């Protein structure tokens, strides 16, 4: 009988010790997780990569001049940083502001059965307010240009082709001073991509969306002398500015841009 009680007592003590160890380990793990979370960067870099987006840049079109009230940026097609204080932006007209909580019903002709029009509500939940480049609420179209095929360079030599996947839509290429090739994928993966000159992808970042730091249709990008990155988006209809994140890996930043026209 006493032997049985001793076994029960020992088992109970072991169970209590196990609970004590488990509780202490749990507390230790929670404490360690808290410390790691406090020391962790505020971003996991999936959205803006090695950059922080500069919010409220540039100032809204409607705040620049009194006559611009009610208007916003159109489809921004090109951007060039002469220096950090002079950024050239090209866009295709201006667009009326669509208020976030004010849906706009518009008819898109010819896309329904038997060529009928379909009424759409803009903005739709979960997508940008508008496509600034194409569609019924976009910037005015470009004049039609007829391209005539011309015969080439008889001494040209085909070197290589880089398969970028079935969905890639490369809009802009930038060869930097460090001999790396950077690309913007406008409507495939929506990312900024870094390649070496042998066609090997080295790094990528970017996320689709209309929020600050997200991208849709980066048609061109440029870098100033301080390493700030500027993008022009044809579909989101806006330019953006990105500042290098403190402590970012230099190899993840778009390198220095070659400047042949001026040096300031």
PLY file of the C-alpha trace (Angstrom):
ply
format ascii 1.0
element vertex 264
property float x
property float y
property float z
element edge 263
property int vertex1
property int vertex2
end_header
0.00 0.00 0.00
2.76 2.39 0.99
4.61 1.47 -2.18
1.56 2.36 -4.25
1.22 5.72 -2.48
4.88 6.42 -3.09
4.45 5.75 -6.79
1.40 8.05 -6.95
3.23 10.76 -5.00
6.29 10.53 -7.27
4.13 10.67 -10.40
2.25 13.69 -9.06
5.48 15.49 -8.21
6.84 14.74 -11.68
3.66 16.07 -13.28
3.87 19.27 -11.22
7.54 19.69 -12.12
6.65 19.23 -15.80
3.96 21.91 -15.54
6.43 24.24 -13.79
9.07 23.69 -16.47
6.48 24.12 -19.26
5.17 27.37 -17.78
8.67 28.74 -17.29
9.71 27.75 -20.81
6.55 29.35 -22.20
7.27 32.56 -20.33
10.86 32.48 -21.53
9.76 31.94 -25.15
7.20 34.76 -24.92
9.82 37.06 -23.43
12.32 36.14 -26.13
9.71 36.68 -28.87
8.90 40.10 -27.43
12.56 41.10 -27.46
12.97 39.86 -31.04
9.85 41.72 -32.13
11.14 44.93 -30.55
14.48 44.55 -32.30
12.97 43.59 -35.65
12.66 46.09 -38.46
9.18 47.55 -38.77
8.90 46.14 -42.30
9.58 42.69 -43.70
10.53 44.41 -46.98
8.00 42.56 -49.12
6.27 45.79 -50.18
8.95 48.47 -50.52
12.05 46.28 -50.37
15.13 48.13 -49.12
13.32 51.48 -49.28
10.87 53.53 -47.25
8.25 55.31 -49.32
8.23 59.09 -48.89
4.59 59.81 -48.15
2.88 62.92 -49.52
5.44 63.26 -52.32
4.84 65.00 -54.53
2.17 67.30 -53.21
-1.33 66.64 -54.56
-1.97 68.39 -57.84
-4.97 70.17 -56.34
-2.77 71.94 -53.75
-0.21 73.33 -56.21
-2.35 75.96 -57.91
-5.90 77.24 -57.20
-7.10 76.30 -60.70
-6.11 72.65 -60.10
-8.79 72.15 -57.44
-10.66 68.92 -58.10
-7.91 67.51 -60.35
-5.18 64.93 -59.83
-2.23 63.43 -61.66
-2.90 61.75 -64.99
-1.12 58.73 -66.42
2.53 59.40 -65.49
4.78 57.98 -68.18
8.29 59.25 -67.53
10.41 60.57 -64.68
14.03 61.78 -64.43
15.99 63.01 -61.42
18.46 65.68 -62.51
19.27 66.11 -58.82
17.36 65.68 -55.51
15.82 69.14 -55.93
14.81 68.91 -59.60
12.68 66.01 -60.76
11.15 66.02 -64.25
7.78 64.25 -64.56
5.86 63.59 -67.77
2.19 62.70 -67.69
-0.68 62.36 -70.15
-3.10 65.05 -69.05
-4.85 65.49 -65.69
-7.79 63.56 -64.28
-10.72 64.57 -62.06
-10.41 63.31 -58.51
-12.54 60.29 -57.68
-13.56 60.49 -54.05
-12.97 57.28 -52.13
-16.50 56.91 -50.81
-18.24 58.27 -53.89
-18.77 55.42 -56.41
-18.95 56.29 -60.08
-21.22 54.27 -62.34
-19.97 54.14 -65.90
-20.95 52.14 -68.97
-18.31 50.20 -70.86
-19.73 49.51 -74.33
-19.15 46.37 -76.33
-17.83 43.99 -73.68
-21.08 42.17 -72.86
-22.92 39.44 -74.74
-23.71 40.37 -78.35
-21.72 43.58 -78.00
-23.90 45.05 -75.26
-22.50 47.54 -72.80
-21.96 46.74 -69.14
-22.27 49.16 -66.25
-19.35 49.10 -63.83
-18.92 50.75 -60.45
-15.63 52.59 -59.90
-13.94 52.29 -57.49
-14.50 48.61 -56.81
-13.59 47.09 -53.43
-10.02 45.82 -53.23
-8.78 47.42 -56.46
-7.37 50.88 -57.28
-9.85 53.69 -57.85
-9.13 53.81 -61.57
-6.75 52.79 -64.32
-5.26 56.16 -65.22
-3.92 54.94 -68.57
-6.69 52.96 -70.28
-10.44 52.59 -69.87
-13.46 54.87 -69.50
-12.01 56.93 -66.59
-8.44 57.21 -67.94
-6.30 60.04 -69.26
-6.91 61.17 -72.85
-5.45 58.81 -75.42
-2.27 59.39 -77.34
-2.41 60.37 -81.03
-2.18 57.40 -83.34
1.32 56.85 -84.69
1.93 54.57 -87.65
5.08 52.56 -87.28
6.81 51.42 -90.44
9.12 48.43 -90.25
12.63 49.24 -91.45
15.42 46.85 -92.44
18.49 46.96 -89.36
21.87 46.59 -88.86
23.49 44.13 -91.33
26.49 43.67 -88.98
24.32 42.98 -85.95
24.83 39.78 -84.01
22.19 38.09 -81.87
23.67 37.45 -78.42
21.07 36.00 -76.06
17.46 35.94 -74.90
16.45 35.97 -71.24
13.19 34.12 -70.48
11.44 36.12 -67.75
8.37 33.95 -67.38
4.96 33.92 -69.09
3.56 36.93 -67.20
6.43 39.42 -67.25
5.74 42.82 -68.84
9.00 44.77 -68.73
8.39 48.50 -69.16
11.78 50.04 -68.38
15.45 49.03 -68.31
18.20 50.85 -66.43
21.87 49.90 -66.69
23.65 51.27 -63.61
27.29 52.22 -63.12
27.97 48.97 -61.25
27.07 47.04 -64.42
23.76 45.63 -63.21
20.50 45.77 -65.16
17.37 46.89 -63.32
13.87 46.39 -64.74
10.31 47.39 -63.87
7.61 44.78 -64.51
4.61 46.98 -65.18
1.68 44.57 -65.12
3.08 41.06 -64.79
4.58 40.69 -61.31
4.49 44.46 -60.54
8.07 44.22 -59.22
11.42 45.99 -59.52
13.98 43.38 -60.62
17.78 43.25 -60.56
19.71 41.14 -63.09
23.38 40.68 -63.82
24.54 40.96 -67.43
24.42 37.19 -67.84
20.66 37.18 -67.32
20.62 35.90 -63.74
18.07 37.50 -61.43
19.74 38.76 -58.27
16.96 40.50 -56.33
13.33 41.63 -56.60
10.71 43.50 -54.59
7.33 45.14 -55.08
3.62 44.63 -54.48
0.55 45.52 -56.53
-1.83 48.15 -55.18
-2.76 51.83 -54.90
-1.45 52.48 -51.37
1.81 54.39 -50.75
4.73 52.14 -51.67
2.62 49.73 -53.72
2.90 49.86 -57.51
0.87 49.43 -60.67
2.41 50.07 -64.05
5.88 51.47 -63.28
6.62 52.87 -66.74
9.96 54.43 -65.82
12.17 54.87 -62.77
15.22 56.97 -61.93
17.74 57.48 -59.12
19.20 60.73 -57.79
22.70 61.38 -56.42
21.56 60.55 -52.87
20.25 57.12 -53.85
16.55 58.07 -53.74
14.41 56.09 -56.18
11.59 57.72 -58.16
8.89 55.86 -60.10
6.28 56.91 -62.66
3.15 54.71 -62.81
0.93 54.79 -65.87
-1.92 52.80 -64.32
-1.95 54.21 -60.77
-1.41 57.63 -62.31
1.21 59.00 -59.93
4.91 59.48 -59.30
6.43 58.11 -56.09
9.66 58.68 -54.17
11.49 56.00 -52.16
14.27 56.72 -49.66
16.90 54.04 -48.85
16.05 52.31 -45.59
18.68 52.82 -42.84
20.98 49.81 -42.79
19.69 48.44 -46.11
21.94 46.08 -48.01
23.64 48.30 -50.66
23.39 45.48 -53.21
19.59 45.67 -52.94
19.47 49.37 -53.84
19.24 50.56 -57.44
22.77 51.65 -58.28
24.04 54.99 -59.53
22.52 56.12 -62.78
24.84 56.89 -65.69
24.80 60.63 -66.39
26.21 61.86 -69.67
24.33 65.12 -70.24
25.14 66.80 -66.92
26.71 65.96 -63.57
24.82 68.01 -60.96
0 1
1 2
2 3
3 4
4 5
5 6
6 7
7 8
8 9
9 10
10 11
11 12
12 13
13 14
14 15
15 16
16 17
17 18
18 19
19 20
20 21
21 22
22 23
23 24
24 25
25 26
26 27
27 28
28 29
29 30
30 31
31 32
32 33
33 34
34 35
35 36
36 37
37 38
38 39
39 40
40 41
41 42
42 43
43 44
44 45
45 46
46 47
47 48
48 49
49 50
50 51
51 52
52 53
53 54
54 55
55 56
56 57
57 58
58 59
59 60
60 61
61 62
62 63
63 64
64 65
65 66
66 67
67 68
68 69
69 70
70 71
71 72
72 73
73 74
74 75
75 76
76 77
77 78
78 79
79 80
80 81
81 82
82 83
83 84
84 85
85 86
86 87
87 88
88 89
89 90
90 91
91 92
92 93
93 94
94 95
95 96
96 97
97 98
98 99
99 100
100 101
101 102
102 103
103 104
104 105
105 106
106 107
107 108
108 109
109 110
110 111
111 112
112 113
113 114
114 115
115 116
116 117
117 118
118 119
119 120
120 121
121 122
122 123
123 124
124 125
125 126
126 127
127 128
128 129
129 130
130 131
131 132
132 133
133 134
134 135
135 136
136 137
137 138
138 139
139 140
140 141
141 142
142 143
143 144
144 145
145 146
146 147
147 148
148 149
149 150
150 151
151 152
152 153
153 154
154 155
155 156
156 157
157 158
158 159
159 160
160 161
161 162
162 163
163 164
164 165
165 166
166 167
167 168
168 169
169 170
170 171
171 172
172 173
173 174
174 175
175 176
176 177
177 178
178 179
179 180
180 181
181 182
182 183
183 184
184 185
185 186
186 187
187 188
188 189
189 190
190 191
191 192
192 193
193 194
194 195
195 196
196 197
197 198
198 199
199 200
200 201
201 202
202 203
203 204
204 205
205 206
206 207
207 208
208 209
209 210
210 211
211 212
212 213
213 214
214 215
215 216
216 217
217 218
218 219
219 220
220 221
221 222
222 223
223 224
224 225
225 226
226 227
227 228
228 229
229 230
230 231
231 232
232 233
233 234
234 235
235 236
236 237
237 238
238 239
239 240
240 241
241 242
242 243
243 244
244 245
245 246
246 247
247 248
248 249
249 250
250 251
251 252
252 253
253 254
254 255
255 256
256 257
257 258
258 259
259 260
260 261
261 262
262 263
